Amino acid sequence: MGLVMRKDVPEELTWDLSVIYDTEEALEADAKRLEELGRHLEETYKGKLVTPQAISDCLTEAQELYEKAGLLGSYGELAVSVDYYDVKNQERNERIGMLLSEVFSRISFIESEILMQDETVLKEAAALEEGNGSYLRELLRKKKHQLTPETERVLAALSPVFNAPYQIYDMAKLADMKFDSFEAEGEEFPLGYSLFEDSYEYEPRTEVRRTAFRAFSEKIRQYENVTAAAYQTQVQSEKIMAKLRGFDSVIDSLLFQQEVSREMYDRQLDLIMERLAPHMRKYAKLLQKAYGLERMTSADLKLGIDPSYVPSVTIEESKNYIEKGLAVLGEDYVEMIRTAYRERWVDFAQNQGKSTGGFCSSPYGSHSFILLSWHNQMADVFTLAHELGHAGHFKACNEAQSVYGVDVSTYFVEAPSTMNELLMAHYLLKTNPDKRFRRWVLGCMVGKTYYHNFVTHFLEAVYQREVYRLIDAGGSVQAETLNRIMRETLEKFWGDAVEICDGAELTWMRQPHYYMGLYSYTYSAGLTIATQVCRRIEEEGQTAVDDWKRVLAAGSTKSPADLARMAGVDITTSEPFINTIDTIGAMIDEICQLTGELDN
């Protein structure tokens, strides 16, 4: 059987968006209030933001507008994300998007007028109201890249146009692609985006796994040109904006948004390519031996280390695992987890038209909403723990900071999520001394947590850097070019240990992060921070936990390097990355050792 339609999904498997708006009337009331706030701010403050008091008053009043905008925008996008076939949700989301662009265009004068004042005026304004400090600090940082007030107003009004490439990508991927079933080993198997990425890539039966890979690749290849056109529009618009704002390159422009230096970015990518590749080639050879494969291909890389040892976990059972695994973070954190299950923060369902992968959305003024597709595997437990890491992070900073202090740099934002995966794994390792169980947990860490963040997303980041280098040099990208860059990236990392089979070069089509700036590389940064802090927690206990919880509450009041430093990690040096890669290598060595002992 294929995936069910959204209307046929049991309610207990879905999230409850009514906590944001329980009726359309409530949504419309907030939309109306948002318009009123925009007009009020314009009528009250436009042309008058020349004193610290006026600036402070304006920003304080604007906090309600930003909160309403966040709730409306999140509601529209979340409703669409679980069913791209629902026209009503699509229309509502489009309507909200147009409203937000109109309102933000109306209030674009706020930034422009504030930036016309002396730095001393801005500092005095920040001192008047602590909640506005993050906004003003960020404004000062980007002052030299600000354009004229009229230009900024027009750019704000054009935000739906700038968001169009991502929307086109999602519609092609989640609404237009219809997958046929495939045959393998004399059986017929249903196929879909989430079914492939969440199930078939991990399928121990070689013929089923590789046939699914071929069928999936053949289908998405039919959409490579439209997807490339959407991506070309995205990167070219980023280039235009970078040039308008006075940046030397697109990469510099995107790193500026994250408060990350070019040196940190390049060092991270080059270091991982050089030092991690040998370890992962060794792991690939181990998988090849474990499954008795004549050749190791890119369709085989997501396999678990033990083909006959895959614990099944129900949603109810996952609650017990996660509560105990994350108990080290305190009773308040565990209570958040219980609430997430009880109040339906999570959408577990598998249905047609639903977004693939997993994400956590945390609108200010509400709790988090987590999307994933549950397949009754322990891998799902790690995914849910990961997304609850985001939920715990934004619960802490949303409670401690104003709406201006929660826009955490994407460079740091994956640290709390990957931290939870590591804490879960460390908990499991302590619960059972059996060698096979230990190998399985270590395999989950290497083959899921570290592979996903230090290999999958890392290789996407290396590919992305080559794309932007091409764009910065005045070039353009089409499907053929993108396929070539991705294949060369994969071949460089895997060497002769893995055969890069046809279809692997299409990996670039599967990642929505390319429409979110330089996001892919931040996963390995976040996991590096998490690895080092997790080691501190193991060694120092409550002191390290307390430091970490202070970091979570700090939100965007600190730069990502300062947040890491608060947790005891100097991310501006090579040392944390080298230590983390060595940790991965040591785990692979232990898996090899345990395999030898178990085989004997």
RAZIDA-V20997 format. One record per backbone hydrogen bond with DSSP energy under -1.0 kcal/mol. NH is the residue of the N-H (numbers start at 0). CO is the residue of the C=O. E is the energy in kcal/mol with one decimal. If there is no record, write none. Layout:
nh: [NH,NH]
co: [CO,CO]
e: [E,E]
This chain:
nh: [7,8,12,13,15,19,20,26,27,28,29,30,31,32,33,34,35,36,37,38,39,40,41,42,43,44,45,47,49,54,55,56,57,58,59,60,61,65,66,67,68,69,70,71,72,73,74,75,76,77,78,79,80,82,83,85,89,90,91,92,93,94,95,96,97,98,99,100,101,102,103,104,105,106,109,111,112,113,114,116,121,122,123,124,125,126,131,132,135,136,137,138,139,140,141,144,145,151,152,153,154,155,156,157,158,160,161,162,166,167,168,169,170,171,172,173,174,175,176,181,183,186,188,195,196,197,198,199,200,201,202,208,209,210,211,212,213,214,215,216,217,218,219,220,221,222,223,226,227,228,229,230,231,232,233,234,235,236,237,238,239,240,241,242,243,244,245,246,252,253,254,255,256,259,264,265,266,267,268,269,270,271,272,273,274,275,279,280,281,282,283,284,285,286,287,288,289,290,292,297,299,302,308,312,317,318,320,321,322,323,324,325,328,329,333,334,335,336,337,338,339,340,341,342,344,346,347,348,351,353,354,358,360,365,368,369,370,371,373,377,379,381,382,383,384,385,386,387,388,389,390,391,392,393,394,395,396,397,398,399,400,404,407,411,412,414,417,418,419,420,421,422,423,424,425,426,427,428,429,437,438,439,440,441,442,443,444,445,446,447,448,449,450,451,452,453,454,455,456,458,459,460,461,462,463,464,465,466,467,468,469,470,471,472,473,474,481,482,483,484,485,486,487,488,489,490,491,492,493,494,496,498,500,503,505,506,508,509,514,515,518,521,522,524,525,526,527,528,529,530,531,532,533,534,535,536,537,538,539,540,544,545,546,547,548,549,550,551,552,555,556,562,563,564,565,566,567,568,570,572,577,578,579,580,581,582,583,584,585,586,587,588,589,590,591,592,593,594,595,596,597,598,599]
co: [4,5,9,10,343,16,16,22,23,24,25,26,27,28,29,30,31,32,33,34,35,36,37,38,39,40,41,44,47,50,51,52,53,54,55,56,57,61,62,63,64,65,66,67,68,69,70,71,72,73,74,75,76,79,352,82,85,86,87,88,89,90,91,92,93,94,95,96,97,98,99,100,101,102,106,107,108,109,110,113,117,118,119,120,121,122,128,129,131,132,133,134,135,136,137,141,142,147,148,149,150,151,152,153,155,157,157,158,162,163,164,165,166,167,168,169,170,170,171,188,186,183,181,191,192,193,194,194,195,198,199,204,205,206,207,208,209,210,211,212,213,214,215,216,218,219,220,222,223,224,225,226,227,228,229,230,231,232,233,234,235,236,237,238,239,240,242,241,248,249,250,251,252,254,260,261,262,263,264,265,266,267,268,269,270,271,275,276,277,278,279,280,281,282,283,284,285,286,287,498,296,299,305,375,313,314,316,317,318,319,320,321,325,326,329,330,331,332,333,334,335,336,337,338,339,369,12,12,3,350,80,370,368,362,360,344,358,346,347,310,376,377,378,379,380,381,382,383,384,385,386,387,388,389,390,391,392,393,394,395,396,401,405,408,408,411,413,414,415,416,417,418,419,420,421,422,423,424,425,433,434,435,436,437,438,439,440,441,442,443,443,444,445,447,448,449,450,450,451,454,455,456,457,458,459,460,461,462,463,464,465,466,467,468,470,469,477,478,479,480,481,482,483,484,485,486,487,488,489,490,493,295,498,500,502,503,505,506,511,512,516,518,519,520,521,522,523,524,525,526,527,528,529,530,531,532,533,534,535,536,540,541,542,543,544,545,546,547,548,404,553,558,559,560,561,562,564,563,568,569,573,574,575,576,577,578,579,580,581,582,583,584,585,586,587,588,589,590,591,592,593,594,595]
e: [-1.6,-1.8,-1.8,-2.0,-2.3,-1.8,-1.6,-1.6,-2.7,-2.1,-1.7,-2.3,-2.5,-2.3,-2.5,-2.0,-2.3,-2.6,-2.3,-2.3,-2.7,-2.7,-1.9,-2.9,-2.5,-2.4,-1.5,-2.6,-2.2,-2.3,-2.5,-2.8,-2.4,-2.4,-2.2,-2.3,-2.2,-2.3,-2.0,-2.6,-2.7,-2.0,-2.1,-2.6,-2.6,-2.2,-2.4,-2.3,-2.1,-3.0,-2.3,-1.5,-2.2,-1.7,-2.6,-1.5,-1.8,-2.8,-2.3,-2.5,-2.3,-2.2,-2.5,-2.4,-2.2,-2.1,-2.7,-2.1,-2.0,-2.6,-2.8,-1.7,-1.8,-1.9,-1.9,-1.6,-3.2,-2.2,-2.4,-1.7,-1.5,-2.2,-2.1,-2.2,-2.2,-1.6,-1.8,-1.7,-2.0,-2.6,-2.3,-2.0,-2.4,-1.8,-1.7,-1.5,-1.6,-2.6,-2.1,-2.2,-2.5,-2.1,-1.9,-1.5,-1.3,-1.1,-1.7,-1.8,-1.7,-2.9,-2.4,-2.6,-2.3,-2.5,-2.3,-3.2,-1.7,-2.2,-1.2,-2.4,-2.2,-2.2,-3.3,-2.5,-2.5,-2.6,-1.5,-2.1,-2.0,-1.5,-1.1,-2.8,-2.8,-2.2,-2.4,-2.0,-2.2,-2.8,-2.9,-2.5,-2.6,-1.8,-2.4,-2.0,-1.0,-1.7,-1.6,-2.1,-2.1,-2.2,-2.0,-2.2,-2.9,-2.0,-1.9,-2.6,-2.2,-2.0,-1.9,-1.9,-2.3,-2.4,-2.4,-2.4,-2.6,-2.0,-1.4,-2.8,-1.8,-2.5,-2.5,-2.0,-1.2,-1.9,-1.9,-2.8,-2.4,-1.9,-2.0,-2.7,-2.6,-2.0,-2.0,-2.0,-2.7,-2.3,-2.1,-2.3,-1.6,-1.9,-2.3,-2.0,-1.8,-2.2,-2.3,-2.0,-2.5,-2.0,-2.4,-1.9,-2.0,-1.3,-1.9,-1.4,-2.0,-1.1,-1.7,-2.8,-2.5,-2.1,-2.8,-2.2,-1.9,-2.1,-1.9,-2.4,-1.4,-1.6,-2.3,-2.4,-2.2,-1.7,-2.7,-3.2,-2.6,-3.1,-2.0,-1.5,-2.9,-1.4,-3.2,-1.7,-2.9,-1.7,-2.6,-2.6,-2.7,-2.0,-2.8,-1.1,-1.2,-1.7,-2.1,-2.7,-2.5,-2.3,-2.4,-2.5,-1.2,-1.1,-2.0,-3.0,-2.0,-2.7,-2.1,-1.9,-2.4,-2.2,-1.5,-1.4,-2.4,-2.0,-1.8,-1.4,-1.6,-2.5,-2.0,-2.2,-1.2,-1.1,-2.0,-2.6,-2.3,-2.2,-2.7,-2.1,-2.4,-2.3,-1.1,-2.6,-2.6,-2.2,-2.5,-2.7,-2.5,-2.1,-2.2,-2.6,-3.4,-1.9,-1.5,-3.6,-1.1,-2.9,-1.7,-3.2,-1.6,-2.9,-2.1,-3.2,-1.8,-1.9,-2.2,-2.3,-2.5,-2.2,-1.6,-1.9,-2.4,-2.1,-1.9,-2.3,-3.1,-1.3,-1.8,-2.5,-2.6,-2.7,-1.9,-2.5,-2.3,-2.4,-2.6,-2.0,-2.4,-2.6,-2.1,-1.8,-2.5,-1.8,-1.9,-3.3,-1.2,-2.1,-1.4,-1.7,-2.4,-2.0,-2.0,-2.1,-1.8,-1.6,-1.2,-1.1,-3.1,-2.6,-1.5,-2.2,-2.6,-2.6,-2.0,-2.5,-3.0,-1.7,-1.7,-2.5,-2.3,-2.0,-3.9,-1.6,-1.8,-2.9,-2.0,-2.3,-2.3,-1.8,-1.8,-2.2,-1.6,-2.5,-2.2,-2.5,-2.3,-2.0,-2.3,-1.1,-1.6,-2.6,-1.0,-1.2,-2.4,-2.8,-2.1,-2.6,-2.5,-1.9,-2.2,-2.6,-2.5,-2.0,-2.3,-2.3,-2.1,-2.4,-2.3,-2.2,-3.0,-2.4,-2.1,-2.1,-2.8,-2.6,-1.3]
